[in-house]
Amino acid sequence: DHYDSMLMVTLILTGFVFFVTQILLFYFIYRYQSTENRKAFFYAHNNKLEVLWTTVPALALVILVVIGLKNWFTITDKAPENAMVVQIMGKQFNWLIRYPGPDGILGKTDFRKMDDANNVMGLDWNDKAAKDDIIIENGEMHIINKLPVQLVINSRDVIHDVGLTHFRMKMDAVPGITTTMWFTPKFTTAEMKTKTHNPNFVYEISCDQMCGKGHYSMRGTVVVETEQEFKEWLAKQPSYYASHQAAPPAPQQATQEPPAPAASD
């Protein structure tokens, strides 16, 4: 709501100024044009007018900037105490999503431990809190409706940008730097399908920063659901450690040597 009202204030103010100035421009051109009976007067300078049309737009822009900064500081500030924490990491060319396990804590990570096959986000297995973390590699983020969610944003390689168009938010994902933002979803995905009359509606995660030749395909989705639906979905997700590190090696099938040929007389 704050972002929508900020956008409306900006559009109304700039739209009003645009139409007033354009109407006055055409009126003065017509009203004071040079004719056979009247010569156009060249008005070179007026200090009072200069101060007026410099000060008024400057004050208007200051007000708009202050409103924008207030909203910016809100979304990047500390999330409410009851907020769920989700990590999202950009990787050419998809999104990796991480949830804390039953302990409610995201484990430590180390970029030197990243391995596409067995440790895609570089979890530190020496940290007990990392062993129950859940990683979703298909870019599908599940969150609870009407519950604040704080995104912890990182990048594995180049600068990406987490674009949440439906939530009016975006934030750069920068290698080596952690950025954050938080928001509260208002409608579930199912409710939005009804509101938009679109049975295929999805909340989209786009990459809003040119990040390479596969940038066009870097797309994820957000599933907003009820708390019960989220718990049921989360319960089905194995920890990343269990599925990639703790699994026993596949047993090797014993090979039987062929019998030696019979000796001939």
N, C-alpha and C positions, 0 to 999 in steps of 0.2 A: 504493500500500500504506500509506503514512504517513497519508493522508487517511482511508482506510477504518478503520485502527486507531484514529485519533483519534475518529472517529464512534462506533465500538464502545465505547471507554472511556467516552465521554460518556453514551451510552445505558445502559450497564450501571450506572454510578455513579448517575445521576439516577433510573433505574428502580428500583434497590435502595432508594434513599432514599424514593421515592414510595410503594412498597408497604409498607415498614416503618412510615412515619409514618401511612399510612391505616389499617393494621391496628391500631396502637396507639391511634389516635383513636377507632375504633369500640369497641375493647376498654375503654378508660377510660370512654367514655360509658355502656357497659352495666354495667361492674363497679362504678362509683361513682355510679350514678344515685340520685336521692332516692326513698325508699320511705316507707311508713307508719311503719316502725320505725327509719328512719335519715334524717337530714337531710344533704343535700349540703354539703360543706365548701368555702367560698370561700377559695382559696389566692391571695392578692393578688400577692406578689412574692418572688423569691429571686435574689439577686445572682449566686450561683454558677451557677444554671441559665441566667440571662441571658447570662453570659460564655460558657458552654459552647455553647449553641445559636446564638450569634453567631460565635464563633471557629471552630468546626468547619466550618460551611458556607462561611465566608469562606476558609479554607485550601483547601478542596476546589475552590472556584471559581478561586482563584489558580493551582492546579495545572493546571486545564483551560485557563485563559487562557495560561499559559506554553507548554503544548503547542501551542495554536493559533498563538501568536506565532512559535514556532519554525518551524512549517510555512509560515506566511505569509512570514517572512524568507527561507525557502528558495526559494519559487517566485518571489519578486520580486528575488532576488539575481542576481548575474552568472551567466549560463548557462555550462555547460562549454565548453571551447575548441572542441570539434568540433561544437557545435550549429549547425544551420542557422537562418538568420534570415529571418523572414517578417513583412512589415508587413500589418496588417489595419486598415482604416479604415471607420468607420461613416458611413453616408450615408442620409438618409431616402429610401427604406426598403430598403436592401440593404447588403451588405458588399463592399468592394473589397479585393482581395488583391494584394500586390506582392512579387515575388521579385527578388533581384539577378541581373544578367546574368552572362556569363562572367567578369567581373572580380571577382565575389564581393562587391561593395560596393553598398549601396543609395545611389542618388544623392540629392542635396539636393532639398528641396521648398520651395515658397513658396506660402502660401495665396492670395496676390494673383494667382497665375498659374493658379488653378483655372478650368477651363472644361469644362462638361459634354460638349461636342462633341469637343474635341481635347486636353484635358489634365485629366482627371477628378480626379487626385490632386495637381495643381499641381507637377509635376516641373520642375526648373530646367534648361532646355536649355543653359545656359552651363556646367553641370557635366558633364564628359565621362562620369562614372560613371553619370549618370541615363539616358544614351542607350541603354544596353543592358538597362535594367530591364524586367521583364515584369509587366504588370498584368492580373489576371483580374477581370472585371466581373460575373460571374454568381454570385459568392459561394462558389465551390468551391475549397477549399484542399487542396492535395496535399502530404503530408508522408511521410517515410520511417519505416518501422517500426523501433523500438528505437534511433532516433537522436534525441537531444535537439533540441527546436525552441524557439527564443525568438521570442515574438510581440512586435512593436513596434506598439503600439495607439494610434490617433488617431481623431478625429471631425471631420467636415467641417462639422457644423451644430450639433446639440444633443447632450446627454449620452446616449450609448448604453451598452450593457454587453455585453461579449463573454462569453456563457455557454456553457461547454463541459461539459455535464452528464455525459457519459460519462467525462470525464477529471477530474471533481470540481473544476472550476476556473471562476472568473469574474473579470472585471476591467473596471472602468469605462473607457469611451472618452470622453475629455473634450476639448472644443474648446480648442485652444491648449496642451494639456499632453500629453506623451508618457508613457504608462504601459507597463510590460512585465511579462511573466510567462513562465516556461518550464516544459516538461514533456517526458516521454519516453513515447511511445505503446508499448503492450505487444503489441497484436494488430492485424493488418491488418484492413481492412474485410471481406475475404473470410473470414478466420478468425472474425470476429464473426458473420457470417451463419451459419456452421456452429454456433458455440457457442450462439447464441440461437435456432437453428432458424427463423430469419426471413430468407428470401431477399431481402427488401426492406430489410434493416437498413442504416442510415446513421448515421455520427457527425454530430450536429447542432450547428450554431452558432446559438444563439438570442440575441435581444436581451432582456436581463433588466432593462431600465430603460424605463419608459414614455416613448416618444419622439415621440408624435404619433398622428394618426388612422390611419396605416398600420402602427403598431407590430406588430400581429398578424401581418403578412406578412413581417416582417424576419427571414428565415431563410436560413442558409447551411449548407453541408455540409463535412465533412472527409473526405478520401479518404486512408486510411493504406495504403501499399503498399510493396512491396520497393524497394530502391535501384535495381535495373534498371528496374522499371516506372516509377519516378519520373523517371529520366533520359530514358527514351523519351517520356514525356508532356511533359517540359520542353523537349525538343528540338523539339517540334512547335509551341511557343508563340513567336510573333514578339515582338520587342521593341515596347514601346508607341510608341517614337519612330518606328520603321520603319512601323508600321501607321497612325499618326495624323499624323505630322509630315513624314516623309521621302517619303511617296508623292507622285508627280508629279500635278499637276492633270489632271483628265479632259479630253481634247482636245475642243474645241468643233467641232461639225459645221458645215462651211461651208454657208452658205445661198446658193442660186443665184437671182439676180434673174430674174423672168419676162421674156421677150422683149417689146420694145416693140411695140405694135400697128401694123400696117401702115398707112401714110398712105393715105387715100382721095382720089381725084381730085375 
